[in-house]
Amino acid sequence: MIVIAAVLAPSRSPAGDGVARSLPDSERLIQAPEGKRAFAGQIHGRKGIDRLGVRLPSGVARDEVLSVVSPALPGSVTLVGAVPWKGRPRHLVAIVCVGGEASQDRSVCEGGAAWVAVLQRTDDGLQLVARTSEPFVPVSDWSAFPDDGPARSIIQRSAEGKDNQIVGLDLAPYRLFEREDPAIGVRSGLVEGYAGGFGYFESLHLFRRVGTRLEKVFSHPIYLLANSAGSWNEDGTREHVVSERRFSVSVVSKAQQDGSHDLVIKESGTGSLRFVAEWNGTTRQYLVR
């Protein structure tokens, strides 16, 4: 199988468990950037990296992005972001989060939903190229990971799989169809609290441009981390068990008769999990076979 685009594959990525003497010491066992960011936020309370373009490009005003992208009332907006679309001059990918809570560090959308849009910079200002028909609600299916995914209790509390954060734009060249723009990726996250630790779960959602609409066509878990307390030490500290899995998404070079390309979701490092997603013209979704 030939692959033309591979993303998210780290130079070294762990699979399996590691044991640290204490919660602070467990940080060294986390290798993936997703997990490092989650630990920094959950344990150290550090501000997150701006992965949603809250720091807008030069010459782009927040109010203009908001007026072009979102029909929502300004009072319901919690975040506005935009980033240049690499390979598409004068084009931006924008996001407007509505509902939920305003993030303290303004780096993620806490709860709620988000309009996702493509904008073009013109001499007369920003113009809307394409947009989701309604705010995107991040929902993830972890049924393929019954032992490693979020606990059923938190999934039920979060409205049957609704993630509690939108954490980033992912503009790697996911070329799903021949002679079409690459898909636009959005990352969502789910934080799960443990006694003495936490879990963090991240998913990738891909949007295909169809005329003036952005249609979500793919969603799949992409990263999971469990940092849980273990045995007590004699000095009063407590061991922590760290389990981490990370996946890459690749686009297969050979196109199907309808012009679609299959997607391969493969565990990084020494992991053995592998999924293949194919385009289904009836449901207009990529489905894992």
C-alpha positions in Angstrom: 0.0 0.0 0.0 1.5 3.4 -1.1 0.9 6.4 1.2 1.3 9.9 -0.1 0.7 11.9 3.1 1.4 10.9 6.6 0.8 13.2 9.5 1.1 13.2 13.3 3.8 10.5 13.3 6.4 11.4 15.9 10.0 10.3 15.8 9.4 8.2 18.9 6.0 7.3 20.3 5.2 5.0 23.1 2.7 2.2 23.4 1.8 0.5 26.7 2.4 1.4 30.3 5.1 3.0 32.4 5.3 3.4 36.1 6.6 6.6 37.9 7.3 7.1 41.5 5.0 10.1 41.8 2.6 12.3 39.9 5.3 15.0 39.2 7.7 12.2 38.1 5.1 10.8 35.7 5.6 13.7 33.3 8.8 12.3 32.0 7.0 9.2 30.8 4.7 11.2 28.5 6.2 11.4 25.0 3.6 12.8 22.7 2.9 16.6 22.4 -0.8 16.0 23.0 0.0 14.5 26.4 2.6 17.0 27.3 0.1 19.8 26.7 -2.6 18.1 28.7 -0.2 17.5 31.6 1.0 21.1 31.6 -2.6 22.3 31.7 -4.1 19.8 34.1 -1.3 19.5 36.6 0.8 22.7 36.2 -2.1 25.0 35.2 -0.1 26.4 32.4 -1.7 28.3 29.5 -2.0 26.3 26.3 -0.5 26.8 22.9 -2.7 28.8 20.5 -3.8 26.1 18.1 -7.0 27.9 17.0 -5.5 31.1 15.7 -6.8 33.4 18.5 -3.8 35.5 17.7 -5.2 36.6 14.4 -3.0 37.2 11.3 -1.8 40.8 10.7 -4.5 43.0 9.3 -7.4 40.7 10.3 -9.8 42.0 12.9 -11.7 39.8 15.3 -15.0 41.7 14.7 -14.7 41.3 10.9 -14.1 37.5 11.2 -17.1 37.2 13.6 -19.4 39.2 11.3 -18.5 37.2 8.2 -18.5 33.7 9.8 -21.1 33.6 12.5 -24.8 34.5 12.6 -24.8 33.9 16.4 -25.4 36.7 18.8 -22.1 38.2 20.0 -22.9 37.4 23.6 -22.8 33.7 22.9 -19.3 33.8 21.3 -16.5 32.5 23.5 -13.6 32.4 20.9 -12.7 33.7 17.5 -9.7 32.4 15.6 -8.2 32.3 12.1 -5.0 30.9 10.5 -3.6 31.2 7.0 -4.4 28.1 4.8 -1.0 26.9 3.6 -0.9 26.5 -0.2 -4.0 28.7 -0.7 -2.8 32.3 -0.9 -5.1 34.9 0.7 -7.2 32.2 2.2 -7.9 31.7 5.9 -9.5 28.9 8.0 -11.6 30.4 10.7 -13.4 29.2 13.8 -16.0 30.8 16.0 -16.9 29.1 19.2 -20.4 29.6 20.6 -22.0 28.5 23.8 -20.0 26.7 26.5 -17.6 28.6 28.7 -14.8 31.0 27.8 -11.4 29.4 28.4 -9.3 31.2 31.0 -6.3 31.2 28.7 -8.3 31.6 25.5 -6.6 28.7 23.8 -9.4 26.2 23.6 -13.2 26.1 23.2 -14.6 24.8 26.5 -17.8 23.0 25.8 -20.3 24.4 23.3 -19.8 24.2 19.5 -18.1 26.0 16.7 -18.6 27.4 13.2 -15.8 26.4 10.9 -15.2 28.4 7.8 -12.9 29.2 4.9 -12.4 33.0 4.2 -10.7 34.9 1.4 -8.9 38.2 1.9 -9.8 40.7 -0.8 -9.2 44.4 -1.3 -12.7 45.0 0.1 -12.1 42.9 3.2 -12.9 39.3 4.2 -15.3 37.2 2.1 -16.9 33.9 3.0 -15.9 31.0 0.8 -17.5 28.1 2.7 -18.8 27.3 6.1 -20.5 24.6 8.1 -24.2 24.7 7.8 -24.5 24.7 11.6 -22.1 24.9 14.5 -19.9 21.8 14.8 -20.5 19.7 17.9 -17.5 17.4 18.6 -18.6 13.9 19.2 -16.2 11.0 19.3 -16.7 7.2 19.1 -14.4 5.3 21.4 -16.1 1.9 21.0 -13.0 0.5 19.3 -11.0 1.1 22.5 -13.2 -0.5 25.3 -10.2 -0.9 27.7 -8.3 2.3 26.9 -11.0 4.9 26.0 -12.9 7.2 28.3 -14.9 5.6 31.1 -18.5 4.9 30.2 -19.6 7.2 33.0 -17.9 10.3 31.6 -19.3 9.5 28.1 -22.8 9.4 29.5 -22.2 12.7 31.4 -20.9 14.4 28.3 -24.0 13.7 26.2 -23.1 10.3 24.7 -19.6 11.1 23.5 -19.6 14.9 23.2 -16.1 16.1 23.8 -15.7 19.0 26.3 -13.0 20.9 24.3 -12.2 22.0 20.8 -8.4 22.2 21.0 -6.9 23.0 17.5 -7.1 23.3 13.8 -5.2 20.6 11.8 -4.3 21.8 8.3 -2.1 18.9 7.2 -2.8 18.1 3.5 -5.5 15.5 3.8 -6.4 15.1 0.1 -9.5 13.0 0.3 -10.7 13.5 -3.2 -9.1 14.0 -6.6 -9.2 17.6 -7.9 -10.5 19.0 -4.6 -9.1 21.1 -1.9 -7.6 19.3 1.0 -9.9 18.5 3.9 -9.8 20.8 7.0 -9.1 19.1 10.3 -10.3 20.1 13.7 -9.1 18.5 16.9 -11.3 17.9 19.9 -10.4 16.8 23.4 -12.0 15.1 26.4 -10.6 15.4 29.9 -11.5 12.8 32.5 -10.6 13.3 36.1 -9.2 10.4 38.2 -8.5 10.2 41.9 -4.9 11.4 41.9 -4.6 11.6 38.1 -6.4 12.3 34.9 -7.2 11.0 31.4 -7.0 12.9 28.2 -8.5 11.8 24.8 -8.1 13.6 21.5 -9.9 13.0 18.2 -9.6 14.3 14.6 -12.5 15.5 12.6 -12.2 16.2 8.8 -14.3 18.6 6.8 -14.7 18.5 3.0 -15.6 21.6 1.0 -18.7 21.1 -1.1 -19.4 24.3 -2.9 -20.1 26.9 -0.2 -20.5 24.3 2.6 -18.0 22.5 4.8 -19.3 19.0 5.5 -17.9 16.8 8.2 -16.9 13.5 6.6 -14.6 11.8 9.1 -14.1 11.5 12.9 -11.8 9.2 14.7 -9.8 9.0 18.0 -6.2 9.9 17.5 -4.6 10.0 20.9 -5.3 8.7 24.4 -3.5 9.1 27.7 -4.3 7.7 31.1 -2.3 8.8 34.1 -3.7 7.0 37.1 -2.5 6.6 40.8 -1.1 3.3 41.9 0.6 2.0 45.0 1.6 4.2 47.9 5.3 4.7 48.7 6.8 4.7 52.2 7.5 8.4 52.0 3.9 9.2 51.4 4.1 9.7 47.6 2.1 7.5 45.3 3.2 5.7 42.1 1.5 6.6 38.9 0.9 4.4 35.9 1.0 6.1 32.5 -0.6 4.6 29.4 -0.3 6.4 26.1 -1.3 5.6 22.5 -1.0 7.8 19.5 -2.1 7.3 15.9 -1.2 8.6 12.5 -3.6 9.3 9.6 -2.4 8.6 6.1 -4.0 9.1 2.7 -3.6 6.2 0.3 -2.3 7.4 -3.1 -4.5 5.2 -5.3 -7.9 6.7 -5.8 -11.1 4.7 -6.0 -13.4 4.9 -9.1 -15.3 7.8 -7.5 -12.2 9.8 -6.9 -12.0 9.2 -3.2 -8.9 8.0 -1.3 -8.9 5.6 1.6 -7.5 6.6 4.9 -5.2 4.5 7.1 -5.3 5.1 10.8 -2.2 3.4 12.3 -0.8 3.2 15.8 2.6 4.9 16.1 5.6 3.4 17.7 5.4 -0.3 18.6 1.6 -0.4 18.7 -0.2 -2.8 16.4 -3.7 -1.3 16.0 -4.6 -0.3 12.4 -7.8 0.9 10.9 -8.8 1.6 7.3 -11.6 4.1 6.5 -13.4 4.1 3.1 -15.7 6.7 1.6 -19.4 5.7 1.6 -21.4 7.6 -1.0 -24.7 6.8 0.6 -23.9 8.2 4.1 -21.4 10.7 2.7 -19.0 9.7 5.4 -15.7 7.9 5.8 -16.5 4.6 7.6 -13.9 2.3 9.2 -14.2 -1.1 7.8 
